[in-house]
């Protein structure tokens, strides 16, 4: 599997990112064993880039991915890149209440402030291989 550099990081990731949205059950019932087998098979095929989020089945996707990659995460954690998103919380006005954010223009100062906050950021939560 060919790899590429992920943005401005020093991470080399597979050109294919294995998305686990479907593990959350938003598209219908998910067979747990098939989900685990799929994530393991992705690693066998040298895919090292996985996408998940707390919002995919209220954490079910993250849980299944952690279980599927459990031994891999314990032995080769630096070889696996997991992109996850958090912040699942109700927002006043639902989708309509957040849609206006798409029209907000960020200034150079805004972007520099965000960059400063995110520099060296690390994940503070989510499934841990120690609990799998």
MODELLER restraints for C-alpha pairs under 7 A, 6 or more apart:
rsr = mdl.restraints
at = mdl.atoms
rsr.add(forms.Gaussian(group=physical.xy_distance, feature=features.Distance(at['CA:1:A'], at['CA:14:A']), mean=6.32, stdev=0.5))
rsr.add(forms.Gaussian(group=physical.xy_distance, feature=features.Distance(at['CA:1:A'], at['CA:46:A']), mean=5.82, stdev=0.5))
rsr.add(forms.Gaussian(group=physical.xy_distance, feature=features.Distance(at['CA:1:A'], at['CA:47:A']), mean=6.94, stdev=0.5))
rsr.add(forms.Gaussian(group=physical.xy_distance, feature=features.Distance(at['CA:2:A'], at['CA:14:A']), mean=5.94, stdev=0.5))
rsr.add(forms.Gaussian(group=physical.xy_distance, feature=features.Distance(at['CA:2:A'], at['CA:15:A']), mean=6.04, stdev=0.5))
rsr.add(forms.Gaussian(group=physical.xy_distance, feature=features.Distance(at['CA:3:A'], at['CA:12:A']), mean=5.83, stdev=0.5))
rsr.add(forms.Gaussian(group=physical.xy_distance, feature=features.Distance(at['CA:3:A'], at['CA:13:A']), mean=5.05, stdev=0.5))
rsr.add(forms.Gaussian(group=physical.xy_distance, feature=features.Distance(at['CA:3:A'], at['CA:14:A']), mean=4.27, stdev=0.5))
rsr.add(forms.Gaussian(group=physical.xy_distance, feature=features.Distance(at['CA:3:A'], at['CA:15:A']), mean=5.26, stdev=0.5))
rsr.add(forms.Gaussian(group=physical.xy_distance, feature=features.Distance(at['CA:4:A'], at['CA:12:A']), mean=5.35, stdev=0.5))
rsr.add(forms.Gaussian(group=physical.xy_distance, feature=features.Distance(at['CA:4:A'], at['CA:13:A']), mean=5.50, stdev=0.5))
rsr.add(forms.Gaussian(group=physical.xy_distance, feature=features.Distance(at['CA:4:A'], at['CA:14:A']), mean=6.39, stdev=0.5))
rsr.add(forms.Gaussian(group=physical.xy_distance, feature=features.Distance(at['CA:4:A'], at['CA:15:A']), mean=6.10, stdev=0.5))
rsr.add(forms.Gaussian(group=physical.xy_distance, feature=features.Distance(at['CA:5:A'], at['CA:11:A']), mean=5.74, stdev=0.5))
rsr.add(forms.Gaussian(group=physical.xy_distance, feature=features.Distance(at['CA:5:A'], at['CA:12:A']), mean=4.56, stdev=0.5))
rsr.add(forms.Gaussian(group=physical.xy_distance, feature=features.Distance(at['CA:5:A'], at['CA:13:A']), mean=6.31, stdev=0.5))
rsr.add(forms.Gaussian(group=physical.xy_distance, feature=features.Distance(at['CA:6:A'], at['CA:12:A']), mean=6.06, stdev=0.5))
rsr.add(forms.Gaussian(group=physical.xy_distance, feature=features.Distance(at['CA:6:A'], at['CA:13:A']), mean=6.39, stdev=0.5))
rsr.add(forms.Gaussian(group=physical.xy_distance, feature=features.Distance(at['CA:13:A'], at['CA:48:A']), mean=6.02, stdev=0.5))
rsr.add(forms.Gaussian(group=physical.xy_distance, feature=features.Distance(at['CA:13:A'], at['CA:49:A']), mean=5.58, stdev=0.5))
rsr.add(forms.Gaussian(group=physical.xy_distance, feature=features.Distance(at['CA:14:A'], at['CA:47:A']), mean=5.34, stdev=0.5))
rsr.add(forms.Gaussian(group=physical.xy_distance, feature=features.Distance(at['CA:14:A'], at['CA:48:A']), mean=5.65, stdev=0.5))
rsr.add(forms.Gaussian(group=physical.xy_distance, feature=features.Distance(at['CA:14:A'], at['CA:49:A']), mean=5.82, stdev=0.5))
rsr.add(forms.Gaussian(group=physical.xy_distance, feature=features.Distance(at['CA:16:A'], at['CA:47:A']), mean=6.65, stdev=0.5))
rsr.add(forms.Gaussian(group=physical.xy_distance, feature=features.Distance(at['CA:17:A'], at['CA:49:A']), mean=4.85, stdev=0.5))
rsr.add(forms.Gaussian(group=physical.xy_distance, feature=features.Distance(at['CA:17:A'], at['CA:50:A']), mean=5.38, stdev=0.5))
rsr.add(forms.Gaussian(group=physical.xy_distance, feature=features.Distance(at['CA:17:A'], at['CA:51:A']), mean=6.69, stdev=0.5))
rsr.add(forms.Gaussian(group=physical.xy_distance, feature=features.Distance(at['CA:18:A'], at['CA:49:A']), mean=6.25, stdev=0.5))
rsr.add(forms.Gaussian(group=physical.xy_distance, feature=features.Distance(at['CA:18:A'], at['CA:50:A']), mean=4.70, stdev=0.5))
rsr.add(forms.Gaussian(group=physical.xy_distance, feature=features.Distance(at['CA:18:A'], at['CA:51:A']), mean=6.11, stdev=0.5))
rsr.add(forms.Gaussian(group=physical.xy_distance, feature=features.Distance(at['CA:19:A'], at['CA:50:A']), mean=5.87, stdev=0.5))
rsr.add(forms.Gaussian(group=physical.xy_distance, feature=features.Distance(at['CA:19:A'], at['CA:51:A']), mean=4.68, stdev=0.5))
rsr.add(forms.Gaussian(group=physical.xy_distance, feature=features.Distance(at['CA:19:A'], at['CA:52:A']), mean=6.39, stdev=0.5))
rsr.add(forms.Gaussian(group=physical.xy_distance, feature=features.Distance(at['CA:20:A'], at['CA:51:A']), mean=6.04, stdev=0.5))
rsr.add(forms.Gaussian(group=physical.xy_distance, feature=features.Distance(at['CA:20:A'], at['CA:52:A']), mean=5.36, stdev=0.5))
rsr.add(forms.Gaussian(group=physical.xy_distance, feature=features.Distance(at['CA:20:A'], at['CA:61:A']), mean=5.98, stdev=0.5))
rsr.add(forms.Gaussian(group=physical.xy_distance, feature=features.Distance(at['CA:21:A'], at['CA:52:A']), mean=6.34, stdev=0.5))
rsr.add(forms.Gaussian(group=physical.xy_distance, feature=features.Distance(at['CA:21:A'], at['CA:56:A']), mean=5.45, stdev=0.5))
rsr.add(forms.Gaussian(group=physical.xy_distance, feature=features.Distance(at['CA:21:A'], at['CA:61:A']), mean=6.55, stdev=0.5))
rsr.add(forms.Gaussian(group=physical.xy_distance, feature=features.Distance(at['CA:23:A'], at['CA:30:A']), mean=6.17, stdev=0.5))
rsr.add(forms.Gaussian(group=physical.xy_distance, feature=features.Distance(at['CA:23:A'], at['CA:35:A']), mean=6.49, stdev=0.5))
rsr.add(forms.Gaussian(group=physical.xy_distance, feature=features.Distance(at['CA:23:A'], at['CA:60:A']), mean=6.81, stdev=0.5))
rsr.add(forms.Gaussian(group=physical.xy_distance, feature=features.Distance(at['CA:23:A'], at['CA:61:A']), mean=4.76, stdev=0.5))
rsr.add(forms.Gaussian(group=physical.xy_distance, feature=features.Distance(at['CA:24:A'], at['CA:56:A']), mean=4.52, stdev=0.5))
rsr.add(forms.Gaussian(group=physical.xy_distance, feature=features.Distance(at['CA:24:A'], at['CA:57:A']), mean=3.69, stdev=0.5))
rsr.add(forms.Gaussian(group=physical.xy_distance, feature=features.Distance(at['CA:24:A'], at['CA:60:A']), mean=5.14, stdev=0.5))
rsr.add(forms.Gaussian(group=physical.xy_distance, feature=features.Distance(at['CA:24:A'], at['CA:61:A']), mean=4.62, stdev=0.5))
rsr.add(forms.Gaussian(group=physical.xy_distance, feature=features.Distance(at['CA:25:A'], at['CA:57:A']), mean=5.83, stdev=0.5))
rsr.add(forms.Gaussian(group=physical.xy_distance, feature=features.Distance(at['CA:26:A'], at['CA:57:A']), mean=6.49, stdev=0.5))
rsr.add(forms.Gaussian(group=physical.xy_distance, feature=features.Distance(at['CA:35:A'], at['CA:64:A']), mean=6.91, stdev=0.5))
rsr.add(forms.Gaussian(group=physical.xy_distance, feature=features.Distance(at['CA:36:A'], at['CA:64:A']), mean=6.40, stdev=0.5))
rsr.add(forms.Gaussian(group=physical.xy_distance, feature=features.Distance(at['CA:36:A'], at['CA:65:A']), mean=6.93, stdev=0.5))
rsr.add(forms.Gaussian(group=physical.xy_distance, feature=features.Distance(at['CA:36:A'], at['CA:67:A']), mean=6.85, stdev=0.5))
rsr.add(forms.Gaussian(group=physical.xy_distance, feature=features.Distance(at['CA:36:A'], at['CA:68:A']), mean=4.27, stdev=0.5))
rsr.add(forms.Gaussian(group=physical.xy_distance, feature=features.Distance(at['CA:37:A'], at['CA:68:A']), mean=6.81, stdev=0.5))
rsr.add(forms.Gaussian(group=physical.xy_distance, feature=features.Distance(at['CA:39:A'], at['CA:65:A']), mean=6.61, stdev=0.5))
rsr.add(forms.Gaussian(group=physical.xy_distance, feature=features.Distance(at['CA:39:A'], at['CA:68:A']), mean=5.67, stdev=0.5))
rsr.add(forms.Gaussian(group=physical.xy_distance, feature=features.Distance(at['CA:39:A'], at['CA:69:A']), mean=6.71, stdev=0.5))
rsr.add(forms.Gaussian(group=physical.xy_distance, feature=features.Distance(at['CA:40:A'], at['CA:68:A']), mean=5.83, stdev=0.5))
rsr.add(forms.Gaussian(group=physical.xy_distance, feature=features.Distance(at['CA:40:A'], at['CA:69:A']), mean=6.19, stdev=0.5))
rsr.add(forms.Gaussian(group=physical.xy_distance, feature=features.Distance(at['CA:48:A'], at['CA:79:A']), mean=6.62, stdev=0.5))
rsr.add(forms.Gaussian(group=physical.xy_distance, feature=features.Distance(at['CA:48:A'], at['CA:80:A']), mean=4.81, stdev=0.5))
rsr.add(forms.Gaussian(group=physical.xy_distance, feature=features.Distance(at['CA:48:A'], at['CA:81:A']), mean=5.95, stdev=0.5))
rsr.add(forms.Gaussian(group=physical.xy_distance, feature=features.Distance(at['CA:49:A'], at['CA:80:A']), mean=6.29, stdev=0.5))
rsr.add(forms.Gaussian(group=physical.xy_distance, feature=features.Distance(at['CA:49:A'], at['CA:81:A']), mean=4.86, stdev=0.5))
rsr.add(forms.Gaussian(group=physical.xy_distance, feature=features.Distance(at['CA:49:A'], at['CA:82:A']), mean=5.97, stdev=0.5))
rsr.add(forms.Gaussian(group=physical.xy_distance, feature=features.Distance(at['CA:50:A'], at['CA:81:A']), mean=6.24, stdev=0.5))
rsr.add(forms.Gaussian(group=physical.xy_distance, feature=features.Distance(at['CA:50:A'], at['CA:82:A']), mean=4.79, stdev=0.5))
rsr.add(forms.Gaussian(group=physical.xy_distance, feature=features.Distance(at['CA:50:A'], at['CA:83:A']), mean=6.09, stdev=0.5))
rsr.add(forms.Gaussian(group=physical.xy_distance, feature=features.Distance(at['CA:51:A'], at['CA:82:A']), mean=5.82, stdev=0.5))
rsr.add(forms.Gaussian(group=physical.xy_distance, feature=features.Distance(at['CA:51:A'], at['CA:83:A']), mean=4.75, stdev=0.5))
rsr.add(forms.Gaussian(group=physical.xy_distance, feature=features.Distance(at['CA:51:A'], at['CA:84:A']), mean=5.92, stdev=0.5))
rsr.add(forms.Gaussian(group=physical.xy_distance, feature=features.Distance(at['CA:52:A'], at['CA:61:A']), mean=6.29, stdev=0.5))
rsr.add(forms.Gaussian(group=physical.xy_distance, feature=features.Distance(at['CA:52:A'], at['CA:62:A']), mean=5.94, stdev=0.5))
rsr.add(forms.Gaussian(group=physical.xy_distance, feature=features.Distance(at['CA:52:A'], at['CA:83:A']), mean=6.24, stdev=0.5))
rsr.add(forms.Gaussian(group=physical.xy_distance, feature=features.Distance(at['CA:52:A'], at['CA:84:A']), mean=4.84, stdev=0.5))
rsr.add(forms.Gaussian(group=physical.xy_distance, feature=features.Distance(at['CA:52:A'], at['CA:85:A']), mean=6.99, stdev=0.5))
rsr.add(forms.Gaussian(group=physical.xy_distance, feature=features.Distance(at['CA:53:A'], at['CA:59:A']), mean=6.88, stdev=0.5))
rsr.add(forms.Gaussian(group=physical.xy_distance, feature=features.Distance(at['CA:53:A'], at['CA:61:A']), mean=6.95, stdev=0.5))
rsr.add(forms.Gaussian(group=physical.xy_distance, feature=features.Distance(at['CA:53:A'], at['CA:62:A']), mean=6.43, stdev=0.5))
rsr.add(forms.Gaussian(group=physical.xy_distance, feature=features.Distance(at['CA:53:A'], at['CA:84:A']), mean=4.72, stdev=0.5))
rsr.add(forms.Gaussian(group=physical.xy_distance, feature=features.Distance(at['CA:53:A'], at['CA:85:A']), mean=4.64, stdev=0.5))
rsr.add(forms.Gaussian(group=physical.xy_distance, feature=features.Distance(at['CA:53:A'], at['CA:86:A']), mean=6.20, stdev=0.5))
rsr.add(forms.Gaussian(group=physical.xy_distance, feature=features.Distance(at['CA:54:A'], at['CA:62:A']), mean=6.67, stdev=0.5))
rsr.add(forms.Gaussian(group=physical.xy_distance, feature=features.Distance(at['CA:54:A'], at['CA:85:A']), mean=6.31, stdev=0.5))
rsr.add(forms.Gaussian(group=physical.xy_distance, feature=features.Distance(at['CA:54:A'], at['CA:86:A']), mean=5.36, stdev=0.5))
rsr.add(forms.Gaussian(group=physical.xy_distance, feature=features.Distance(at['CA:54:A'], at['CA:88:A']), mean=6.64, stdev=0.5))
rsr.add(forms.Gaussian(group=physical.xy_distance, feature=features.Distance(at['CA:55:A'], at['CA:88:A']), mean=5.94, stdev=0.5))
rsr.add(forms.Gaussian(group=physical.xy_distance, feature=features.Distance(at['CA:62:A'], at['CA:127:A']), mean=6.57, stdev=0.5))
rsr.add(forms.Gaussian(group=physical.xy_distance, feature=features.Distance(at['CA:63:A'], at['CA:127:A']), mean=6.23, stdev=0.5))
rsr.add(forms.Gaussian(group=physical.xy_distance, feature=features.Distance(at['CA:66:A'], at['CA:127:A']), mean=6.28, stdev=0.5))
rsr.add(forms.Gaussian(group=physical.xy_distance, feature=features.Distance(at['CA:66:A'], at['CA:129:A']), mean=6.59, stdev=0.5))
rsr.add(forms.Gaussian(group=physical.xy_distance, feature=features.Distance(at['CA:66:A'], at['CA:132:A']), mean=6.79, stdev=0.5))
rsr.add(forms.Gaussian(group=physical.xy_distance, feature=features.Distance(at['CA:67:A'], at['CA:132:A']), mean=5.80, stdev=0.5))
rsr.add(forms.Gaussian(group=physical.xy_distance, feature=features.Distance(at['CA:70:A'], at['CA:129:A']), mean=5.78, stdev=0.5))
rsr.add(forms.Gaussian(group=physical.xy_distance, feature=features.Distance(at['CA:70:A'], at['CA:132:A']), mean=6.33, stdev=0.5))
rsr.add(forms.Gaussian(group=physical.xy_distance, feature=features.Distance(at['CA:73:A'], at['CA:129:A']), mean=6.23, stdev=0.5))
rsr.add(forms.Gaussian(group=physical.xy_distance, feature=features.Distance(at['CA:74:A'], at['CA:129:A']), mean=6.28, stdev=0.5))
rsr.add(forms.Gaussian(group=physical.xy_distance, feature=features.Distance(at['CA:91:A'], at['CA:97:A']), mean=6.99, stdev=0.5))
